[in-house]
Amino acid sequence: MSTRKPTQQDPSIDPAVVRRVIAVARRQFLAHGFRTVSMDDLAAELGMSKKTLYVAFPSKFALVEAVVKDKFREVEADLERLAKDRAANVEEALHQLLICLQRHAAEAQPAFVRDIGRETPELFQLIEQRRRELIRLYFGELFEDGKKARVIRTDIPTHLIIEILLGAVQAIMNPPKLMELGLTVEHGYLSVIRLVLEGALQRR
């Protein structure tokens, strides 16, 4: 069991500085993994002292945690925006959803996935939890609209389609399995979701 506790930031730190640190760390961590990117590297790129960086984030784990949460906030904001337009054209909404997921998944490179799995299993659990919540909410609503529009099959209950999707995502989208299969996050997500969608689409 992890003994790490939720991180609390120093309230005296300028929020703009925090956002800038997260943005730089997110770009570096997701591209190169966080084991090889040191706090010294980040401080140098940010043009600040390491002491200042540690005031904003007391540990690298705290910064990785902030990056993961920032990523999910962006994903959810994009999904919420797409959800507002889905009723007009469900097929187009499905297409835009895949584009959105592809763009977000492409940001996380294999090194980051590897480090999450090996170094921060508690963060991977957070990722899995948020992923389940977002799939249940946004895919569930989209599938319901799809059934009304006769785009999604009505002979399979929506909750069962969601559970099949969740099961496939959980089985494939974990660091050991991705590395075993030689998949990127982007390829893994799109393959699973497309296969499930193809089975759920109404045949014409």
N, C-alpha and C positions, 0 to 999 in steps of 0.2 A: 504493500500500500504506500502511496506517495504521502510525504509529510509536508509537501509544499502547500502554502496557503495563498489565497487570492491576493494579488498585488494591489497595494494602495499607493497611488502617486502623491507626491508632494503637492498640495494645493497651491503653493506659491509659484509653481512653474508656469510660465506663460503657455496657454493652450496652443498657440501658434507654433511654439518650439516643439511641443509634444507631437503635434501633427507632422511637422517636418521630420522629426526623428523617425516616426513610424513610417513615413513615406519612403525614406532612404533605406531603412532596415527592411521594409517589405520588398523593395526592388532587389536588394542584395540577397536576402534570405531565400526568397522564392526562386531566384535564378541559380544560386550557388550552394544552397543549403546553409544552415547556420553554424555548423561545426567549423567550417573553414573561414567564416567571416568573423573576425574578432571585434570586440568593442573598440579597440584601438583603430581598426580599419574604419569603422563607422564614424568615430570621433574625427578622424582625419578628413573624411569626405564631407562631414557636416561643418568642418571648420570650427570645432569647439573642443574644449579640453575633455578628457575622459572623465574627469571629476564632475563636470557639468552634465555629461551624459548619464552618469550614475545617479545624479540627483533626480533626473527625469525618470530614469528606470533603474532601480537598485540592483538588477541582475539581468543577464542575457535572457534567462527564462522569462522574466517579466516582459521583456521587449518582444520575444517570440510570441508570447501570449497575446500581447497587444496587437501584433501584426495579424494573427489568426482572427481575432475578433473584428479588426478593421476590415479584413477581407470579407467576412460573413456579413457585416453591415452593408458593404457595397453590393454583394450578391443579392441580399434581401431587398435592397432599394431598387435594383434593376428588375427583380421578379415582381415586385409590387407595381412598378410602372407598367410592365407588360400585362399584368393581371387586369388593369383598368381598361385595356383595349381588347381583351380576348373575346368578349361576347360578340363583337362585330363580325369576326371571321376566325373561327376556331382553328381551321387548317393553317392560316397564316400565323396565328398565335403559337401553334406547335412549332412551326418553322422558326419563328423568332426566339422561342424558348431554347431550341437547340443551338442557335447562333450565340445566344447569351451564355449558355453553359459552356460552349466550346471556347469562347473568349476568356471566361474566368478560369476554366480548367487549364488552359494553355499557359497561364502565368506560373503555375506550380511545376517546377522541373523535378526530375527524378532525385536529385540530391536533397531537395527539401523533403520530399516524401520519405526518403531513407532516414533522414535525421529525425523526423517526427516519430517514426516507428521505433527507432532505436533509443533516442534520447529523452523523449517526452511523451510516454504512453498516456499520461493524463490529458495532454492536449489532443492526442488522437481520439480519445474518448469524447472530448468536447466536440471535436469535428464531426464524429459519427452522430452524436446527439442532435446537433444543429442541422446536419444533413437530413436526418430522418424527419425532423420537424418541418423543414422547408419542402421536402418532397411530399409529405402528407398534405400540407396546406395548399401549395400551388399546383401540384400535379392533380391532386384530388378535385379541386375546383375546376380545373381545365378539363379533366375527363368527364365531369358531370355536364359541363357545357357542351362537350363533344358528343355526348349521348343525345342531348336535346337536338343537336344539329345533325344527327345521324352520321357523324364522322367516326365516333367511337362505338364499338360493339356494345349492344345492350344486354347480351346474353351472359356477360361476365360482370359480376358486381364490382363497382368502383373500388371498394375496399380491398377486394381480392387482387385486382390489377396493381394497386398500390403496394400490397404486401409482396407480390411477386417482384415488383421493381425494387423494393427495399431489400429483399433477400438477395437479389442478384448484385445490387450495388455493394452490400455488406460483404458478400463473398469475394468480389473482385477488387473493390476499391479499398484495399488495405495494403500497407507498405510491403509486407512479405510476398503477397500474391502478385502485386504489380511487378515487383522485381523478378519473381519467379517466371512470370509470363513475358517479361521484357516489354511491358506496356508503360506508356506515359499516362499521367492523370487524364489528359485530354482524350487520348484514344480509348482508354478504359471506360470513361463516362459515356462517350458518344456511342461506343459499341453496345454497351448494356442498354442504354435508353432507346436507341434505335431498334434493337431487337425486340424489346418489350412493346414499343409503340407499334411496330409492324404487326405484332400479334393482336394488338388491341384495336387497330384500325378496322373500320367497317369495310368489308369487301364490296366492290361495286361491279 
